[in-house]
Amino acid sequence: MSHTLEQLRKLFEEYENDESIVYKKCKDSIVALKKLKDTITNESRKGIYNPLFAKFRADKLKVIKIVDIVTLESLKCVNNYIYDKSIEYKLNKIVEEPDFDKNLDRICAKGIHYFKTLDPAYYFSFCPLVDNNKYTGSIIKYDDNGLKKRETNWKKGKQIGKTENNMERMYFMTFIMEALLVK
């Protein structure tokens, strides 16, 4: 059985209006994390198009909920593997990146990567249900600054219809953003 983003939203709805809660994809799970008073983030970085869908990073966050996106089961921990490093996300524990890159304008640098809302975390590196020929619904890809790149529709793991592609618009917006940042 494939589960939809709507079903996941219901499981995380208690955090919907809490700006201190952020979301991360770890393997086939969504992890809800809480920013602490002394958490350092790069949310002030330049070039953000839509902060609700942009990728950010932090030096430390507290794990408050973990849900498997395939089974919808709550989990107590999940491991996330990045290159040669494994980070364990345990319920009610603080996860830290000791080598956090303090250059806050860098996006894909050392830190705990996250999104401010559930949707981009759900779609990030999306494959468990598609790979099993079970997924029916949309898959949306966002760039690191939160601009929607493309949307595809799927039925039982097979792409149907045309891909909505925003690459032209994305390049134009990138050009405008860079021009504004230079001034």
Contacts in CASP RR format, 6 or more apart in sequence:
PFRMAT RR
TARGET T0000
AUTHOR 0000-0000-0000
METHOD contacts of the structure
MODEL  1
MSHTLEQLRKLFEEYENDESIVYKKCKDSIVALKKLKDTITNESRKGIYN
PLFAKFRADKLKVIKIVDIVTLESLKCVNNYIYDKSIEYKLNKIVEEPDF
DKNLDRICAKGIHYFKTLDPAYYFSFCPLVDNNKYTGSIIKYDDNGLKKR
ETNWKKGKQIGKTENNMERMYFMTFIMEALLVK
1 134 0 8 1.000
2 129 0 8 1.000
2 134 0 8 1.000
2 135 0 8 1.000
2 136 0 8 1.000
3 69 0 8 1.000
3 70 0 8 1.000
3 71 0 8 1.000
3 72 0 8 1.000
3 129 0 8 1.000
4 137 0 8 1.000
5 118 0 8 1.000
5 119 0 8 1.000
5 122 0 8 1.000
7 72 0 8 1.000
8 30 0 8 1.000
8 67 0 8 1.000
8 69 0 8 1.000
8 72 0 8 1.000
8 118 0 8 1.000
8 122 0 8 1.000
9 16 0 8 1.000
9 118 0 8 1.000
11 65 0 8 1.000
11 67 0 8 1.000
11 72 0 8 1.000
12 23 0 8 1.000
12 30 0 8 1.000
12 32 0 8 1.000
12 65 0 8 1.000
12 67 0 8 1.000
12 118 0 8 1.000
15 21 0 8 1.000
15 32 0 8 1.000
15 64 0 8 1.000
15 65 0 8 1.000
19 116 0 8 1.000
20 34 0 8 1.000
20 35 0 8 1.000
21 32 0 8 1.000
21 33 0 8 1.000
21 34 0 8 1.000
21 35 0 8 1.000
21 64 0 8 1.000
22 32 0 8 1.000
22 33 0 8 1.000
22 34 0 8 1.000
22 35 0 8 1.000
22 56 0 8 1.000
22 58 0 8 1.000
22 61 0 8 1.000
22 114 0 8 1.000
22 115 0 8 1.000
22 116 0 8 1.000
23 30 0 8 1.000
23 31 0 8 1.000
23 32 0 8 1.000
23 33 0 8 1.000
23 114 0 8 1.000
23 115 0 8 1.000
23 116 0 8 1.000
23 117 0 8 1.000
23 118 0 8 1.000
23 120 0 8 1.000
23 121 0 8 1.000
23 122 0 8 1.000
24 30 0 8 1.000
24 31 0 8 1.000
24 33 0 8 1.000
24 80 0 8 1.000
24 89 0 8 1.000
24 112 0 8 1.000
24 113 0 8 1.000
24 114 0 8 1.000
24 115 0 8 1.000
24 121 0 8 1.000
25 31 0 8 1.000
25 121 0 8 1.000
25 122 0 8 1.000
25 124 0 8 1.000
25 125 0 8 1.000
26 66 0 8 1.000
26 78 0 8 1.000
26 79 0 8 1.000
26 80 0 8 1.000
26 89 0 8 1.000
27 78 0 8 1.000
27 79 0 8 1.000
27 80 0 8 1.000
28 68 0 8 1.000
28 69 0 8 1.000
28 70 0 8 1.000
28 128 0 8 1.000
29 66 0 8 1.000
29 67 0 8 1.000
29 68 0 8 1.000
29 69 0 8 1.000
29 75 0 8 1.000
29 78 0 8 1.000
30 66 0 8 1.000
30 67 0 8 1.000
30 69 0 8 1.000
30 118 0 8 1.000
30 121 0 8 1.000
30 122 0 8 1.000
31 63 0 8 1.000
31 65 0 8 1.000
31 66 0 8 1.000
31 78 0 8 1.000
31 89 0 8 1.000
32 63 0 8 1.000
32 64 0 8 1.000
32 65 0 8 1.000
32 66 0 8 1.000
33 58 0 8 1.000
33 61 0 8 1.000
33 62 0 8 1.000
33 63 0 8 1.000
33 64 0 8 1.000
33 89 0 8 1.000
33 95 0 8 1.000
33 112 0 8 1.000
33 114 0 8 1.000
34 61 0 8 1.000
34 62 0 8 1.000
34 64 0 8 1.000
35 41 0 8 1.000
35 58 0 8 1.000
35 61 0 8 1.000
36 60 0 8 1.000
36 61 0 8 1.000
36 62 0 8 1.000
36 94 0 8 1.000
38 60 0 8 1.000
39 58 0 8 1.000
39 59 0 8 1.000
39 60 0 8 1.000
39 61 0 8 1.000
40 58 0 8 1.000
40 59 0 8 1.000
40 60 0 8 1.000
40 100 0 8 1.000
40 102 0 8 1.000
41 56 0 8 1.000
41 57 0 8 1.000
41 58 0 8 1.000
41 59 0 8 1.000
41 104 0 8 1.000
42 56 0 8 1.000
42 57 0 8 1.000
42 58 0 8 1.000
42 104 0 8 1.000
42 105 0 8 1.000
42 106 0 8 1.000
42 107 0 8 1.000
43 51 0 8 1.000
43 56 0 8 1.000
43 116 0 8 1.000
44 104 0 8 1.000
45 56 0 8 1.000
45 104 0 8 1.000
45 105 0 8 1.000
45 106 0 8 1.000
45 107 0 8 1.000
46 105 0 8 1.000
46 181 0 8 1.000
47 145 0 8 1.000
47 177 0 8 1.000
47 181 0 8 1.000
48 54 0 8 1.000
48 145 0 8 1.000
48 146 0 8 1.000
49 143 0 8 1.000
49 145 0 8 1.000
49 146 0 8 1.000
49 147 0 8 1.000
49 173 0 8 1.000
49 177 0 8 1.000
50 142 0 8 1.000
50 145 0 8 1.000
50 146 0 8 1.000
50 147 0 8 1.000
51 116 0 8 1.000
51 146 0 8 1.000
52 116 0 8 1.000
52 117 0 8 1.000
52 120 0 8 1.000
52 146 0 8 1.000
53 115 0 8 1.000
53 117 0 8 1.000
53 119 0 8 1.000
53 120 0 8 1.000
53 142 0 8 1.000
53 146 0 8 1.000
53 147 0 8 1.000
53 148 0 8 1.000
54 115 0 8 1.000
54 116 0 8 1.000
54 120 0 8 1.000
54 142 0 8 1.000
54 144 0 8 1.000
54 145 0 8 1.000
54 146 0 8 1.000
55 107 0 8 1.000
55 108 0 8 1.000
55 113 0 8 1.000
55 114 0 8 1.000
55 115 0 8 1.000
55 120 0 8 1.000
55 142 0 8 1.000
55 144 0 8 1.000
55 146 0 8 1.000
56 113 0 8 1.000
56 114 0 8 1.000
56 115 0 8 1.000
56 116 0 8 1.000
57 97 0 8 1.000
57 100 0 8 1.000
57 101 0 8 1.000
57 107 0 8 1.000
57 109 0 8 1.000
57 110 0 8 1.000
57 111 0 8 1.000
57 112 0 8 1.000
57 113 0 8 1.000
57 114 0 8 1.000
58 97 0 8 1.000
58 100 0 8 1.000
58 111 0 8 1.000
58 112 0 8 1.000
58 114 0 8 1.000
59 96 0 8 1.000
59 97 0 8 1.000
59 100 0 8 1.000
59 111 0 8 1.000
59 112 0 8 1.000
60 94 0 8 1.000
60 95 0 8 1.000
60 96 0 8 1.000
60 97 0 8 1.000
60 112 0 8 1.000
61 94 0 8 1.000
61 95 0 8 1.000
61 112 0 8 1.000
61 114 0 8 1.000
62 92 0 8 1.000
62 93 0 8 1.000
62 94 0 8 1.000
62 95 0 8 1.000
63 89 0 8 1.000
63 90 0 8 1.000
63 91 0 8 1.000
63 92 0 8 1.000
63 93 0 8 1.000
63 94 0 8 1.000
63 95 0 8 1.000
64 91 0 8 1.000
64 92 0 8 1.000
65 74 0 8 1.000
65 91 0 8 1.000
66 74 0 8 1.000
66 75 0 8 1.000
66 76 0 8 1.000
66 77 0 8 1.000
66 78 0 8 1.000
66 89 0 8 1.000
66 91 0 8 1.000
67 73 0 8 1.000
67 74 0 8 1.000
67 75 0 8 1.000
68 75 0 8 1.000
69 122 0 8 1.000
69 128 0 8 1.000
69 129 0 8 1.000
70 128 0 8 1.000
70 129 0 8 1.000
75 91 0 8 1.000
76 90 0 8 1.000
76 91 0 8 1.000
77 88 0 8 1.000
77 89 0 8 1.000
77 90 0 8 1.000
77 91 0 8 1.000
78 88 0 8 1.000
78 89 0 8 1.000
79 86 0 8 1.000
79 87 0 8 1.000
79 88 0 8 1.000
79 89 0 8 1.000
80 86 0 8 1.000
80 87 0 8 1.000
80 88 0 8 1.000
80 89 0 8 1.000
87 95 0 8 1.000
87 97 0 8 1.000
87 112 0 8 1.000
88 95 0 8 1.000
89 95 0 8 1.000
95 112 0 8 1.000
96 112 0 8 1.000
97 110 0 8 1.000
97 111 0 8 1.000
97 112 0 8 1.000
99 110 0 8 1.000
99 111 0 8 1.000
100 110 0 8 1.000
100 111 0 8 1.000
101 109 0 8 1.000
101 110 0 8 1.000
101 111 0 8 1.000
103 109 0 8 1.000
107 144 0 8 1.000
107 145 0 8 1.000
108 144 0 8 1.000
114 121 0 8 1.000
115 121 0 8 1.000
115 124 0 8 1.000
119 140 0 8 1.000
120 140 0 8 1.000
120 142 0 8 1.000
120 146 0 8 1.000
123 139 0 8 1.000
123 140 0 8 1.000
123 141 0 8 1.000
123 142 0 8 1.000
126 139 0 8 1.000
129 135 0 8 1.000
129 157 0 8 1.000
130 139 0 8 1.000
130 154 0 8 1.000
130 157 0 8 1.000
132 157 0 8 1.000
133 156 0 8 1.000
133 157 0 8 1.000
133 158 0 8 1.000
134 156 0 8 1.000
134 157 0 8 1.000
135 154 0 8 1.000
135 156 0 8 1.000
135 157 0 8 1.000
136 154 0 8 1.000
136 155 0 8 1.000
136 156 0 8 1.000
136 157 0 8 1.000
137 153 0 8 1.000
137 154 0 8 1.000
137 155 0 8 1.000
138 151 0 8 1.000
138 152 0 8 1.000
138 153 0 8 1.000
138 154 0 8 1.000
139 151 0 8 1.000
139 152 0 8 1.000
139 153 0 8 1.000
139 154 0 8 1.000
140 148 0 8 1.000
140 150 0 8 1.000
140 151 0 8 1.000
141 148 0 8 1.000
141 149 0 8 1.000
141 150 0 8 1.000
141 151 0 8 1.000
142 148 0 8 1.000
142 149 0 8 1.000
143 149 0 8 1.000
143 170 0 8 1.000
145 177 0 8 1.000
147 166 0 8 1.000
147 169 0 8 1.000
147 170 0 8 1.000
147 173 0 8 1.000
148 166 0 8 1.000
149 165 0 8 1.000
149 166 0 8 1.000
149 167 0 8 1.000
149 170 0 8 1.000
150 163 0 8 1.000
150 164 0 8 1.000
150 165 0 8 1.000
150 166 0 8 1.000
150 167 0 8 1.000
151 163 0 8 1.000
151 164 0 8 1.000
152 159 0 8 1.000
152 163 0 8 1.000
152 164 0 8 1.000
153 159 0 8 1.000
153 160 0 8 1.000
153 161 0 8 1.000
154 160 0 8 1.000
END
